[in-house]
Amino acid sequence: MKLEKNKLLDKFGKNIIFKENLSKYSWFNLGGAAEIFFKPDSTKQLTDFLKTIKNFHKIICLGAGSNTLIRDGGFSGVVIKLSPKFSYINRIEKNVLEVGAGTLDKTLSKFAADNSIINFEFLSCIPGSIGGAIIMNSGCYGEEISNILISIKTIDFNCNLKEFKKDQIKFDYRGTNLPKDLIILSAKLHAKTGDKRLINEKIKNFIENKKNSQPSQIKTCGSTFKNPKNKKAWELIKDSNCNLLSFGKASISKKHCNFFVNEGGASSEDIEKLIESVRQKVFEKHNVNLELELKIIGETNKND
Ligand SMILES: Cc1cc2nc3c(=O)[nH]c(=O)nc-3n(C[C@H](O)[C@H](O)[C@H](O)COP(=O)(O)OP(=O)(O)OC[C@H]3O[C@@H](n4cnc5c(N)ncnc54)[C@H](O)[C@@H]3O)c2cc1C
């Protein structure tokens, strides 16, 4: 289905960009352009947009891009990224926070700490948005977002608004069974009051541990592979002698070998070659098929 550029521009003006380079929206700093990039300011505007592009279903929602590799050929469809208007935190009841899906995990963790709310400490270490955290069931140090979730408000690509209670969603390790054609708009989370000093101490320890075990200030999307049952992906990678593998400017972090890195000037294809090579070596050595934690979107370079 062809989308009418002028009609979309008339209706959505500054919120829509054609051929937007996506590399600045991924932590890898890689990727080609989106055919259409839409940044809604409100649920109403998002609904209007989805109605206008009705029957065009090559759509993806991007959060903070800290878990997404965008291919060099870009995305020949619609990329939706919630605007900063979807970044908000409201304490709607003493024990309930309502949080916009675009809110950064770190912002929420700081809000919780400032207001003596416990169980949000782990979010201080995760660089994504709340929408991304729910889709990924993100977590660390034995904690994950599903533990504090009450419900989510969503819209699907056919404009149906729906609230899912936590028990209607099956959460796995780094994933959920939520339908693919869904955009999370906001979430309600449990707000339990605790000791501010202990909360800040926990955050400090988490951040310290992360600093000691994981690289920072690099172009990466965190863990590339999920940990297989009872095993650590990084140990399997190390034990398969993959640490020194590289393709072009794509390499493996010296500090944490499940973190793959764009050293500057890599292509997404380089990262994918590295992924495949590591997967193959680990399979040969350990008979384990590593599963991607990272999401990969888009098309390979059209000139290839
Ligand atoms: C340095 C570093 C450290 C990390 N450490 C951790 C860690 O400790 N634990 C951990 O779990 N992860 C970690 N990650 C990975 C990543 O930060 C998480 O997976 C994060 O929750 C992804 O959120 P995001 O907003 O960046 O998602 P994106 O990468 O933008 O998207 C991820 C998925 O969520 C979907 N999505 C995003 N927003 C929405 C929405 N509003 N509605 C519907 N779908 C949506 C996307 O379509 C995609 O499928 C780390 C990453 C980095 C770079």
The ligand as an SDF file (V2000), in Angstrom:
LIG
                    3D

 53 58  0  0  0  0  0  0  0  0999 V2000
   24.6000   -0.3770   28.3870 C   0  0  0  0  0  0  0  0  0  0  0  0
   23.3330   -1.1960   28.3790 C   0  0  0  0  0  0  0  0  0  0  0  0
   22.9700   -1.9370   29.5190 C   0  0  0  0  0  0  0  0  0  0  0  0
   21.8100   -2.6980   29.5270 C   0  0  0  0  0  0  0  0  0  0  0  0
   21.4890   -3.3990   30.6680 N   0  0  0  0  0  0  0  0  0  0  0  0
   20.3320   -4.1070   30.6980 C   0  0  0  0  0  0  0  0  0  0  0  0
   19.9520   -4.8260   31.8890 C   0  0  0  0  0  0  0  0  0  0  0  0
   20.6330   -4.8130   32.8910 O   0  0  0  0  0  0  0  0  0  0  0  0
   18.7980   -5.5150   31.8570 N   0  0  0  0  0  0  0  0  0  0  0  0
   17.9960   -5.5670   30.7640 C   0  0  0  0  0  0  0  0  0  0  0  0
   16.9400   -6.2120   30.8070 O   0  0  0  0  0  0  0  0  0  0  0  0
   18.3330   -4.8850   29.6440 N   0  0  0  0  0  0  0  0  0  0  0  0
   19.4640   -4.1730   29.5830 C   0  0  0  0  0  0  0  0  0  0  0  0
   19.8040   -3.4980   28.4340 N   0  0  0  0  0  0  0  0  0  0  0  0
   18.9540   -3.6020   27.2380 C   0  0  0  0  0  0  0  0  0  0  0  0
   17.8730   -2.5080   27.1090 C   0  0  0  0  0  0  0  0  0  0  0  0
   18.2440   -1.3390   27.7840 O   0  0  0  0  0  0  0  0  0  0  0  0
   16.5010   -2.9900   27.6050 C   0  0  0  0  0  0  0  0  0  0  0  0
   16.0490   -4.0970   26.8600 O   0  0  0  0  0  0  0  0  0  0  0  0
   15.4680   -1.8550   27.5350 C   0  0  0  0  0  0  0  0  0  0  0  0
   14.3490   -2.1650   28.3330 O   0  0  0  0  0  0  0  0  0  0  0  0
   14.9930   -1.5630   26.1250 C   0  0  0  0  0  0  0  0  0  0  0  0
   14.1830   -0.4080   26.1550 O   0  0  0  0  0  0  0  0  0  0  0  0
   14.1460    0.6010   24.9300 P   0  0  0  0  0  0  0  0  0  0  0  0
   13.1170    1.6270   25.2220 O   0  0  0  0  0  0  0  0  0  0  0  0
   15.5020    1.0890   24.6180 O   0  0  0  0  0  0  0  0  0  0  0  0
   13.6220   -0.4010   23.7940 O   0  0  0  0  0  0  0  0  0  0  0  0
   13.9510   -0.4090   22.2480 P   0  0  0  0  0  0  0  0  0  0  0  0
   15.3110   -0.9400   22.0120 O   0  0  0  0  0  0  0  0  0  0  0  0
   13.5950    0.8790   21.6220 O   0  0  0  0  0  0  0  0  0  0  0  0
   12.8800   -1.5110   21.7880 O   0  0  0  0  0  0  0  0  0  0  0  0
   12.9340   -2.8290   22.3070 C   0  0  0  0  0  0  0  0  0  0  0  0
   11.6270   -3.5520   21.9240 C   0  0  0  0  0  0  0  0  0  0  0  0
   10.5370   -2.9260   22.5800 O   0  0  0  0  0  0  0  0  0  0  0  0
    9.5730   -2.4580   21.6330 C   0  0  0  0  0  0  0  0  0  0  0  0
    9.0050   -1.2030   22.1700 N   0  0  0  0  0  0  0  0  0  0  0  0
    9.6730   -0.1470   22.6960 C   0  0  0  0  0  0  0  0  0  0  0  0
    8.7990    0.7780   23.1530 N   0  0  0  0  0  0  0  0  0  0  0  0
    7.5620    0.2940   22.8900 C   0  0  0  0  0  0  0  0  0  0  0  0
    6.2250    0.7710   23.1220 C   0  0  0  0  0  0  0  0  0  0  0  0
    5.9700    1.9500   23.7130 N   0  0  0  0  0  0  0  0  0  0  0  0
    5.1870   -0.0030   22.7080 N   0  0  0  0  0  0  0  0  0  0  0  0
    5.4140   -1.1930   22.0930 C   0  0  0  0  0  0  0  0  0  0  0  0
    6.6330   -1.6940   21.8520 N   0  0  0  0  0  0  0  0  0  0  0  0
    7.6940   -0.9610   22.2600 C   0  0  0  0  0  0  0  0  0  0  0  0
   10.3340   -2.2890   20.3250 C   0  0  0  0  0  0  0  0  0  0  0  0
    9.4650   -2.4280   19.2310 O   0  0  0  0  0  0  0  0  0  0  0  0
   11.3290   -3.4480   20.4220 C   0  0  0  0  0  0  0  0  0  0  0  0
   10.6930   -4.6520   20.0490 O   0  0  0  0  0  0  0  0  0  0  0  0
   20.9720   -2.7260   28.3950 C   0  0  0  0  0  0  0  0  0  0  0  0
   21.3230   -1.9700   27.2530 C   0  0  0  0  0  0  0  0  0  0  0  0
   22.4890   -1.2110   27.2550 C   0  0  0  0  0  0  0  0  0  0  0  0
   22.8120   -0.3780   26.0380 C   0  0  0  0  0  0  0  0  0  0  0  0
  1  2  1  0
  2  3  1  0
  2 52  2  0
  3  4  2  0
  4  5  1  0
  4 50  1  0
  5  6  2  0
  6  7  1  0
  6 13  1  0
  7  8  2  0
  7  9  1  0
  9 10  1  0
 10 11  2  0
 10 12  1  0
 12 13  2  0
 13 14  1  0
 14 15  1  0
 14 50  1  0
 15 16  1  0
 16 17  1  0
 16 18  1  0
 18 19  1  0
 18 20  1  0
 20 21  1  0
 20 22  1  0
 22 23  1  0
 23 24  1  0
 24 25  2  0
 24 26  1  0
 24 27  1  0
 27 28  1  0
 28 29  2  0
 28 30  1  0
 28 31  1  0
 31 32  1  0
 32 33  1  0
 33 34  1  0
 33 48  1  0
 34 35  1  0
 35 36  1  0
 35 46  1  0
 36 37  1  0
 36 45  1  0
 37 38  2  0
 38 39  1  0
 39 40  1  0
 39 45  2  0
 40 41  1  0
 40 42  2  0
 42 43  1  0
 43 44  2  0
 44 45  1  0
 46 47  1  0
 46 48  1  0
 48 49  1  0
 50 51  2  0
 51 52  1  0
 52 53  1  0
M  END
$$$$
